[in-house]
Amino acid sequence: MADSSNNIVNLRDLSAELLEKAATVKHGRATHSFRAVPGGHLTQVLLALKAGKSLSDHENPGEALLHVLQGTVQVTVGEDAIEVKEDEHAVVPQQRHGLVAVEDSAVLLTVVRDLS
């Protein structure tokens, strides 16, 4: 998974581990967070979701980008849904939104927290 000597992480391997873990829990998801600098503003979260599982609607904590590493997800905003597929990248809306896994999926979420 990770080489602690140079902070290299194989995202494919970690995604597979997290999907296995997600299969064992009721809410069907598992995460791993990365920070470039402890206490810094930039965070990346590798999120694995089993098919049909979701993150309920929530506010965007800052500027965010979503990269689908595996599977297909829908970003929901109210009644609208935007489908994002494997190897696609999307800007996360600056409004209340949710995320639903159309199939078993792993996404890398990059967030720069709003400090205002």
C-alpha positions in Angstrom: 0.0 0.0 0.0 2.3 2.8 1.2 6.1 3.2 1.2 6.7 5.3 4.4 10.2 6.2 3.3 9.0 8.4 0.4 5.2 8.6 1.0 4.3 6.7 -2.1 0.8 5.1 -2.1 -0.5 2.7 -4.7 -4.1 4.0 -5.0 -5.3 0.9 -6.9 -4.1 -1.4 -4.1 -5.5 0.9 -1.4 -8.8 1.2 -3.3 -9.1 -2.6 -3.4 -8.4 -2.8 0.4 -11.0 -0.2 1.1 -13.6 -1.8 -1.1 -13.1 -5.1 0.8 -13.5 -3.2 4.1 -16.6 -1.4 2.8 -18.2 -4.8 2.0 -18.0 -5.7 5.7 -19.8 -2.7 7.2 -23.4 -1.7 7.1 -23.0 1.7 5.6 -20.9 0.2 2.7 -18.1 2.7 2.7 -14.5 3.0 3.9 -12.0 5.9 3.7 -8.4 6.8 4.0 -7.3 10.4 4.4 -4.0 12.0 3.2 -2.5 15.4 4.2 0.5 17.0 2.6 1.2 19.0 5.8 -0.2 18.2 9.3 -2.8 20.8 10.0 -2.7 22.1 6.5 -5.6 23.3 4.3 -5.3 20.5 1.6 -6.8 17.1 2.2 -7.3 14.1 0.0 -9.7 11.4 0.9 -9.8 8.0 -0.9 -13.4 6.9 -0.5 -14.6 3.4 -1.4 -18.4 2.8 -1.8 -20.2 -0.4 -2.5 -22.9 -0.3 -5.3 -26.0 1.5 -4.1 -24.4 3.1 -1.1 -24.2 6.8 -0.7 -23.0 9.9 1.2 -26.0 11.9 2.2 -26.4 15.5 1.2 -23.8 17.7 2.8 -22.3 21.2 2.4 -19.0 21.5 0.5 -16.3 22.4 3.1 -14.2 24.3 0.5 -13.0 23.9 -3.0 -13.2 20.3 -4.0 -12.4 18.0 -7.0 -13.5 14.4 -7.5 -11.5 11.8 -9.5 -13.2 8.5 -10.0 -10.5 5.8 -9.9 -12.9 2.8 -10.2 -16.5 2.4 -11.0 -19.2 5.0 -11.6 -20.8 7.5 -9.2 -23.5 10.1 -9.3 -23.0 13.5 -7.7 -26.5 14.7 -6.7 -27.6 18.3 -6.3 -31.2 18.5 -5.3 -33.2 16.6 -8.0 -30.2 16.7 -10.4 -27.6 14.0 -10.8 -24.3 14.1 -12.7 -22.7 10.8 -13.5 -19.0 10.5 -13.3 -17.2 7.4 -14.6 -13.9 5.7 -14.0 -11.0 7.9 -15.1 -13.2 11.0 -15.1 -12.6 14.1 -13.0 -15.3 16.6 -11.9 -15.5 19.8 -9.8 -17.7 19.3 -6.7 -20.5 21.8 -6.7 -20.3 24.7 -4.3 -23.7 23.9 -2.8 -25.4 21.1 -0.9 -24.7 17.8 -2.6 -24.5 14.0 -2.2 -22.7 11.1 -3.7 -24.2 7.7 -4.8 -22.2 4.7 -6.1 -23.8 3.3 -9.2 -21.4 0.3 -9.0 -18.6 -0.6 -6.6 -16.5 2.6 -6.7 -13.4 4.3 -5.4 -13.0 8.0 -5.7 -10.2 10.4 -4.7 -11.6 13.6 -3.3 -9.3 16.6 -3.0 -10.4 19.4 -0.8 -8.9 22.8 0.1 -10.8 23.9 3.2 -12.4 27.3 3.2 -10.9 29.2 6.1 -13.3 32.2 6.0 
